[in-house]
Amino acid sequence: MAACHCLDCRKASGAPFMIFVVVEKDNYIIKSGNPGSIQYADGIKVRTFCKDCGSAISYENKNDTDTIDISTMLMEKPEDFIVKYHVWTKRQLPGIIIDENIQKFSEYSDLWEEFHGD
């Protein structure tokens, strides 16, 4: 699980960073509701949101055909998830303090394999 400080995630979440869990697309399904989506960056990036309340649901990069990033704030017990690393910290807002024991990356890091396997 990661916290992303990029401008896209900050805008989508309305917060200083977005916390998400990466899952394989084959294991992801929306069971109910009426999600909407928006494509940007020439259709490469897709964000899914709840059409009823506007909450961010997921982020997908079409260049990554295997995984999708799911917002943990929509889960029943987000406190059960522990942030393992922060990405795009070069965009980190002033006053946001990251625990010195958590890995930080100036931009993107492909730690999914390291933390979760294949």
C-alpha positions in Angstrom: 0.0 0.0 0.0 1.3 3.4 -0.9 0.6 7.1 -0.4 0.9 9.2 -3.5 1.6 12.9 -3.4 1.3 13.6 -7.1 -0.8 16.5 -8.3 -3.4 14.2 -9.9 -3.9 12.2 -6.7 -4.1 15.4 -4.6 -6.8 16.8 -6.9 -8.7 13.6 -7.1 -8.8 13.1 -3.3 -9.1 16.7 -2.3 -6.3 15.9 0.2 -2.5 16.4 0.5 -2.0 12.8 -0.7 -4.0 9.7 -1.6 -3.6 6.3 0.0 -4.2 3.4 -2.2 -3.7 -0.4 -2.5 -2.6 -2.0 -5.7 -4.6 -5.0 -6.8 -4.5 -7.2 -9.9 -7.2 -6.2 -12.3 -8.5 -9.8 -12.5 -9.2 -9.6 -8.7 -11.1 -6.3 -8.9 -14.8 -5.8 -9.2 -17.3 -3.1 -8.2 -20.2 -5.0 -6.6 -22.7 -2.2 -6.4 -23.3 1.4 -7.2 -23.0 3.5 -10.3 -19.4 4.4 -10.9 -18.3 7.1 -13.4 -14.9 7.5 -15.0 -12.8 10.2 -16.6 -9.9 9.6 -19.0 -7.1 12.0 -19.4 -3.5 12.2 -20.6 -4.6 11.1 -24.1 -6.7 8.3 -22.6 -3.7 6.7 -20.8 -5.0 7.5 -17.3 -8.4 6.7 -16.0 -10.0 7.6 -12.7 -13.2 6.0 -11.4 -15.5 7.8 -9.0 -18.8 7.3 -7.3 -21.5 9.2 -9.3 -23.6 9.6 -6.2 -21.1 11.2 -3.8 -18.1 11.9 -6.0 -15.6 9.8 -3.9 -12.5 8.6 -5.7 -12.6 4.8 -6.3 -9.6 3.9 -8.4 -6.8 5.0 -10.7 -5.7 3.1 -13.7 -2.8 3.6 -16.1 -3.6 1.9 -19.4 0.2 1.2 -19.9 -0.1 -1.1 -16.8 -2.3 -3.9 -18.0 -2.1 -6.0 -14.8 -2.9 -3.7 -11.9 -5.3 -1.0 -10.7 -4.9 1.3 -7.7 -7.9 1.4 -5.3 -8.5 4.1 -2.8 -8.4 2.7 0.8 -10.8 5.4 2.1 -13.7 3.6 0.6 -12.9 0.3 2.4 -14.8 -0.7 5.5 -11.7 -0.7 7.7 -9.0 1.5 6.1 -7.2 1.5 9.4 -6.3 -2.1 8.8 -4.0 -1.0 5.9 -0.5 0.2 6.6 1.3 2.6 4.3 4.5 0.9 3.2 5.9 3.7 1.0 5.3 7.2 -0.3 5.7 8.2 -3.9 6.0 11.5 -5.7 7.3 13.2 -2.5 8.9 15.9 -4.7 5.3 17.2 -4.8 4.8 16.8 -1.0 3.1 19.8 0.5 4.9 21.8 3.2 3.9 20.8 6.7 3.2 17.1 5.7 5.5 14.9 7.9 6.2 11.4 6.8 7.5 8.9 9.3 11.2 8.5 8.8 10.9 4.7 9.0 8.7 4.6 5.8 10.4 4.5 2.4 10.0 7.7 0.3 10.5 8.1 -3.4 10.8 11.5 -5.2 8.8 10.1 -8.1 7.2 6.7 -8.9 8.6 3.5 -7.5 7.7 0.0 -8.6 7.6 -1.6 -5.2 4.5 -3.6 -5.8 6.6 -6.7 -6.6 8.9 -6.3 -3.6 6.0 -5.9 -1.1 3.3 -8.1 -2.7 5.0 -10.6 -5.0 4.6 -10.9 -8.8 
